Amino acid sequence: MPFTMVNSRMVRAQIGPGQRMFSQRGAMLAYQGDVSFTPNIQGGQGGIGSMIGRRIANEATPLMTVEGSGTVLFGHGGHHVHVVDLTGDTLYVEADRLLAFDGTLQQGTMFMGSQGGVMGMVRGQVTGQGLFTTTLKGQGAVAVMAHGGVIELPITPQRPVHVDPQAYVAHRGDVRNKLSTALGWRDMVGRGSGEAFQLELSGQGTVYVQASEEKL
């Protein structure tokens, strides 16, 4: 079910009989119609196995299942909202960035150490984004949250993209990531730019970057 932008911080979703969607708990702002909201403890479409890693790492984000027939408005904390339409591909996104997504999408969990090796693990430790990243795959829409809006940057084999890890929101496509450092003598004496760590994304795909380095 597609999302309709109401404004930069709110989206509208139409849900019908036999359909369902998942949203972050507390993200429902208002609704019309016969719609029910129930806590979800199975980690969405991927089942309970997809959440085991997150529960071990204490990184699970509570979800609720939305079903029925009606219209629902979603938003959370005044954050900017960006809608990503998937057409069979996979979106890699931090769990706390998820606002709502189609129930038809298959949810999983990827250990960051499996993409980028040890550096992927270091990225999670250094940036505070966690060792696990949520994956959403299939046909459907995803609404993600960000500070100050989101820009989509293309990633090509000829032009990798370097992102401040705190500005990273999500990515899609055949993309690899690694943490690189730009630590020099100026950083050692406190005169550096403050951008000592950079997330390098290479391959073919898209990265979603927020306009602020603040955490949600």
N, C-alpha and C positions, 0 to 999 in steps of 0.2 A: 504494500500500500504506500503510495507516495506521500511525502510530507509537503505541506504548503507553508511557506514562510509567512508569518503574520507580521513580524518585524525582525530586527536583527537578533533579538533575544528570545523569540517565541516561535514555535511551529504548531501547525494544526495537522492532525491525522484523522482520517475517516476509517472506521473499522466496521466490518459487516459480519453477519452470521457465518460461523465456520472459520473466521479469521482470528488471529491473535498476534499480539506484539509484546515486546518486553521493554521496560523502561527502568531507569534508575529510581529507586524508592524516593518519594518526595518530589518527583518531577512533574506530577500532574498538577496543573494550575486550575483547570476547569473542564467540565465536560457536559455534553447534552446527549440525551438518549438513554438506552438501557445498557450501561457499561459497567463491568465489574473489574475490581483490582484486587489481586491476591498475591501474597508474598511468594516468591519463587526461590526454592532452595536447591534446584537441580542444575543451575548454571545455564538456563536457556535451552536452545535446541540441541546443544552438544551433550546434554545429559550430565549426570553428576561426575563422571570421569573427567570432563573438561575442566572442572573446578578444583580437582584434588590438589594440583600444584599450587594454585593460589591460596587454598586454605592452609596448606603447610607453611607457606610464606606469609600468611596473614595479609594477603593482598586482595581478597575477594571483595567485590563491590555488590551490595545487596540489590537485587532486581525484583520487580513485580511484573506479574503477567496481566495483560490487559485484554479482555475479551468482551464480546457483546455486539451491540449495534448502536452506533452513534459517532459523535465527533469529540475528540479530546485535544486540549491545548497543553503543550509541554514546554517547560522552561525550568531553569534551576539556578539559584543564586545570582541571578542577573547576568550570567555569562552569555557571551555571544554564541550563536548556534550556527552550525554549518551542516548542510545536507550532502551526503555522498550517495550516489546511486550506483549499486553494484550490478553487473551484468554477467555473473558467473565467476568473477574473479574474487580475490581475497583482500580484505582490508585488515591491516595490522594496526591496532589502536590501544592506547592505554585504557584500562578498565574504567578509571575514574573520569575519563573524557566522554564516555558514552551517556547520551541523554535518553535515546529510545531507538529501537530498530525493529525491523520486520521479523515476525516469528518464523517466517520461512527460511531465514538465514541460519546456517549451521555455525554454532559457536564452538570455539576451541581455545586452547591455551598453548602458546609457544614459549619454551624456555629460551631466554635470550642468549644463553651460552651456545645454543645450537645454530645461531646465526651471527657469525662474527667471532666464534670461539671464545677464548678467555676474555677478549676485549668486550664482547657482548655482555659478559657478566660484570666486568668492571664498569661498563656504562650504567648498568642498573644500580650498582653500589654508589657510584659517584654522583649521579644525577638525581637519585631518589625516586626514579620512575619505576623501580621494581625490577626483579629478575624475570618476570613473566609478562607477556604481552597477549592480549585477547585477539583472537582471529575471528572474523565474520566472513563467511563464504556463501555464494549463491546469487540468486536473483532477488533484489530488494533494496530498500533504502535504509540508511543509517543517519541519525542526527547526532553530531558530536558537539562538545562544548569547548570553548576556548576564550582566552582573554584578548579583547581588542580586535576580534575578527580573525579570519583565516585566509591565507593566500595559497593557491595550488602552484607548486613548482615542478616542472617536468624534469625527470631524470633520464639521461640517455647514456649509452656506453662512452660517448665522446665527452660528455659533460656531467660528471658526478656533482652532487650538491652537498655542501657543507652547512650544517645547521647547528645553532646553539642547542644543546640537549634540552634546555628548559623551554625552548620555543617549539620543540617537536610535538606534534599532536598525533599524527598517524601517517601511514604510507600504504601504497598498494602497488602491485606489479611484481616482476621478477627483480627484486632489489636486495642487495646485501648491505649490511651496516657494520661500521667499526668505529671505535672511538679513537680519535687522533688528538695529539697534544701540540700546543704551540707555546710551550713553556720555554721562556728565554731568561736572560739575566735580568731583564726589567721586571719580570714577574717575581723573580726571587727577591728583589729589593722593594717590591710593592709598587712599582711604577708601570706595570703592564696594563694591557687593555681590559683585563678581566675576563677575556675569552680564552682561557687556558685550555679548555676542552671543547672539541668540536665533533659532532656526529657526522661521519662521512657516509653518504648513501650513493651506491653505484649500481649500475645495471640499467633496467628499462622499467619506468613506472612514474609514479607521482608521489610527492611528499606534501603533506599539509602542515603549514607553519603558522603559528599564532603570532599576533603582533606584540605580544608582551612575554617577558621571561618569567612571569609570576606563575606559581603553581595554583591549581584549582583547590 
